[in-house]
């Protein structure tokens, strides 16, 4: 039983001992007085006076000994002694002005983490060190340029309690010169913390991360173009390096793995393009292309089809899993399937036969919950589901040879990007809208969710976001469904405006189709914005909410 007593350093026990001693002394005096009275004609002590004095002493002793009813105060937050941390130093990373290195030296081994804060940017916490050591190194990210942050080092004791042990400050550096022309305007309140994006303009090529107020908080500068990117669970990024293959980098920008362009199926195989998709087993799906000389029916010119390939990082090997040419007839095509100008990826790694046509132009992959693979084929206005074993096509949606009928023609999509299968089986995509008939609204772009009825083999729109006023992104763009049901998209092309000043619009919309957040961004000679990717962290850091 715990009493509401203040017990410090044995004080209560001492008080109780003193109280008992006083009472015992009183009884001894009383006994002596009685003995003296029985042995003489006059009492040695005045019994009444003695009794009164004893009563007074006992009352005073009891008052002094009685514990006070002072509640126990809340347990104080554990604090480390000043000697727990011998030293902690923060310095801007020499290769990235928005990464700060914090080195901590302890007197005794312990696990450590760091919290850092700027009033406007927020408060963040690093990962906790995995092992108890005397020296720790942290590279903290999600930092704004030329901004001062306070930081605090916490020791994790054996009971798992976090103990504040050191405080300091640091200031980040300035952005690279190539990013000082990049402009953003943010409106509304995002429900996701960070936006990862490829960036290619007159002055800078690489990757950026923007925070929820559209400030640059991380960058990676590449010596070659960056086509698409995906993030691993440990924060590493795999991106497509233009004409080179795939590269994996850490959040610090260190390359740790690569797959060089190999032209696997023939000397004139097309290059990697458009998509990199990380699977949980350390295998990576990506799109490439193959040029076929064989003609079918009225199609006599060489054709470029798209192939799904796999990079097994565990084994360091790659292989072709699926070629559209083996499953779809060349006669299934749209007008843009006949495009042969230019020198884009469909021209092959080592040149191409004269007049080769960009037949399919696939642009996205997504693994469904059954293991099926959703493939978006832009030049067929079609999405297909590939069986998990890659040996057949399960269904085709839209375009020539579709297995589904759109009961309302305005629900049809055109030249789409970024098709995914949601958990409920619906298909979410970015409908670019190229060549959309005037009767269905003409050329405008939207995010679109389609329900598939496998009993009636019909398809219908169940949700869309259409910008007000309309935006037409004739290429690029993507869409992502967030866990909270909101949808993030980018209108990644603005061919109406001169390339010097194009504006690209990122939107977060809620399930009611209402815009809750928007970023408008532009940079000199930025031709397109291929995709944006909502992410939660850069290097394992988390934001601490108020």
URZIKA-V971795 format. One record per residue. N is the residue number from 1. PSI is psi as a letter, one per 40 degrees, with the letter a starting at -180 (* if undefined). Layout:
# URZIKA-V971795
((N;PSI) (N;PSI))
This chain:
# URZIKA-V971795
((1;h) (2;h) (3;i) (4;f) (5;i) (6;h) (7;h) (8;h) (9;f) (10;e) (11;d) (12;d) (13;d) (14;d) (15;d) (16;d) (17;d) (18;d) (19;d) (20;d) (21;d) (22;d) (23;d) (24;d) (25;d) (26;d) (27;d) (28;d) (29;d) (30;d) (31;d) (32;d) (33;d) (34;d) (35;d) (36;d) (37;d) (38;d) (39;e) (40;i) (41;d) (42;h) (43;h) (44;d) (45;i) (46;h) (47;d) (48;d) (49;d) (50;d) (51;d) (52;d) (53;d) (54;d) (55;d) (56;d) (57;d) (58;d) (59;d) (60;d) (61;d) (62;d) (63;d) (64;d) (65;d) (66;h) (67;i) (68;i) (69;f) (70;h) (71;i) (72;h) (73;i) (74;i) (75;h) (76;i) (77;h) (78;h) (79;i) (80;i) (81;i) (82;d) (83;e) (84;d) (85;h) (86;d) (87;i) (88;h) (89;h) (90;h) (91;i) (92;h) (93;h) (94;e) (95;e) (96;h) (97;e) (98;e) (99;h) (100;h) (101;h) (102;h) (103;h) (104;h) (105;h) (106;i) (107;d) (108;i) (109;h) (110;i) (111;i) (112;i) (113;i) (114;h) (115;i) (116;i) (117;i) (118;h) (119;d) (120;d) (121;d) (122;i) (123;h) (124;i) (125;h) (126;i) (127;i) (128;h) (129;h) (130;d) (131;i) (132;h) (133;i) (134;e) (135;h) (136;i) (137;h) (138;h) (139;h) (140;i) (141;a) (142;f) (143;h) (144;i) (145;i) (146;f) (147;h) (148;h) (149;i) (150;i) (151;i) (152;h) (153;h) (154;h) (155;h) (156;h) (157;a) (158;d) (159;e) (160;e) (161;i) (162;h) (163;h) (164;h) (165;e) (166;i) (167;i) (168;a) (169;i) (170;i) (171;h) (172;i) (173;a) (174;i) (175;i) (176;i) (177;d) (178;e) (179;e) (180;e) (181;e) (182;h) (183;i) (184;i) (185;h) (186;h) (187;i) (188;a) (189;h) (190;i) (191;e) (192;i) (193;d) (194;i) (195;h) (196;i) (197;i) (198;i) (199;h) (200;h) (201;a) (202;d) (203;e) (204;h) (205;h) (206;a) (207;i) (208;i) (209;h) (210;i) (211;a) (212;e) (213;e) (214;f) (215;i) (216;h) (217;e) (218;i) (219;i) (220;h) (221;h) (222;i) (223;e) (224;i) (225;i) (226;h) (227;d) (228;i) (229;i) (230;i) (231;h) (232;i) (233;d) (234;e) (235;e) (236;i) (237;h) (238;h) (239;i) (240;h) (241;h) (242;h) (243;e) (244;d) (245;a) (246;i) (247;h) (248;h) (249;i) (250;i) (251;e) (252;e) (253;e) (254;h) (255;h) (256;e) (257;i) (258;i) (259;h) (260;i) (261;h) (262;e) (263;g) (264;d) (265;d) (266;i) (267;e) (268;f) (269;i) (270;i) (271;i) (272;i) (273;i) (274;d) (275;h) (276;h) (277;h) (278;h) (279;i) (280;d) (281;f) (282;f) (283;i) (284;h) (285;i) (286;i) (287;h) (288;a) (289;i) (290;i) (291;h) (292;h) (293;d) (294;h) (295;i) (296;h) (297;b) (298;e) (299;h) (300;e) (301;i) (302;i) (303;h) (304;h) (305;i) (306;i) (307;i) (308;h) (309;i) (310;h) (311;h) (312;h) (313;d) (314;d) (315;e) (316;f) (317;i) (318;i) (319;i) (320;h) (321;d) (322;h) (323;h) (324;d) (325;d) (326;e) (327;e) (328;h) (329;i) (330;d) (331;d) (332;h) (333;i) (334;a) (335;d) (336;e) (337;e) (338;e) (339;h) (340;e) (341;i) (342;a) (343;f) (344;a) (345;d) (346;e) (347;e) (348;i) (349;d) (350;f) (351;i) (352;i) (353;i) (354;h) (355;e) (356;h) (357;i) (358;g) (359;d) (360;d) (361;f) (362;i) (363;e) (364;i) (365;i) (366;h) (367;h) (368;i) (369;e) (370;e) (371;e) (372;i) (373;h) (374;h) (375;h) (376;h) (377;g) (378;d) (379;e) (380;e) (381;f) (382;i) (383;h) (384;i) (385;h) (386;h) (387;i) (388;d) (389;e) (390;f) (391;e) (392;i) (393;h) (394;d) (395;i) (396;h) (397;h) (398;i) (399;a) (400;h) (401;e) (402;i) (403;e) (404;i) (405;h) (406;h) (407;d) (408;h) (409;d) (410;e) (411;e) (412;i) (413;i) (414;h) (415;f) (416;i) (417;i) (418;g) (419;h) (420;i) (421;h) (422;i) (423;d) (424;e) (425;e) (426;i) (427;h) (428;h) (429;i) (430;h) (431;h) (432;d) (433;e) (434;h) (435;e) (436;h) (437;i) (438;d) (439;e) (440;e) (441;e) (442;a) (443;h) (444;i) (445;i) (446;i) (447;h) (448;h) (449;h) (450;h) (451;h) (452;h) (453;h) (454;e) (455;d) (456;e) (457;f) (458;i) (459;i) (460;i) (461;h) (462;e) (463;i) (464;i) (465;h) (466;h) (467;i) (468;h) (469;i) (470;i) (471;i) (472;h) (473;g) (474;e) (475;i) (476;a) (477;i) (478;i) (479;i) (480;h) (481;h) (482;i) (483;d) (484;e) (485;e) (486;i) (487;h) (488;h) (489;i) (490;h) (491;g) (492;e) (493;i) (494;g) (495;e) (496;d) (497;i) (498;i) (499;d) (500;d) (501;f) (502;i) (503;h) (504;h) (505;h) (506;h) (507;h) (508;h) (509;i) (510;i) (511;e) (512;e) (513;e) (514;h) (515;h) (516;e) (517;i) (518;h) (519;h) (520;h) (521;i) (522;i) (523;i) (524;h) (525;f) (526;h) (527;d) (528;i) (529;h) (530;d) (531;i) (532;i) (533;h) (534;h) (535;i) (536;e) (537;i) (538;d) (539;f) (540;e) (541;i) (542;i) (543;h) (544;h) (545;i) (546;*))
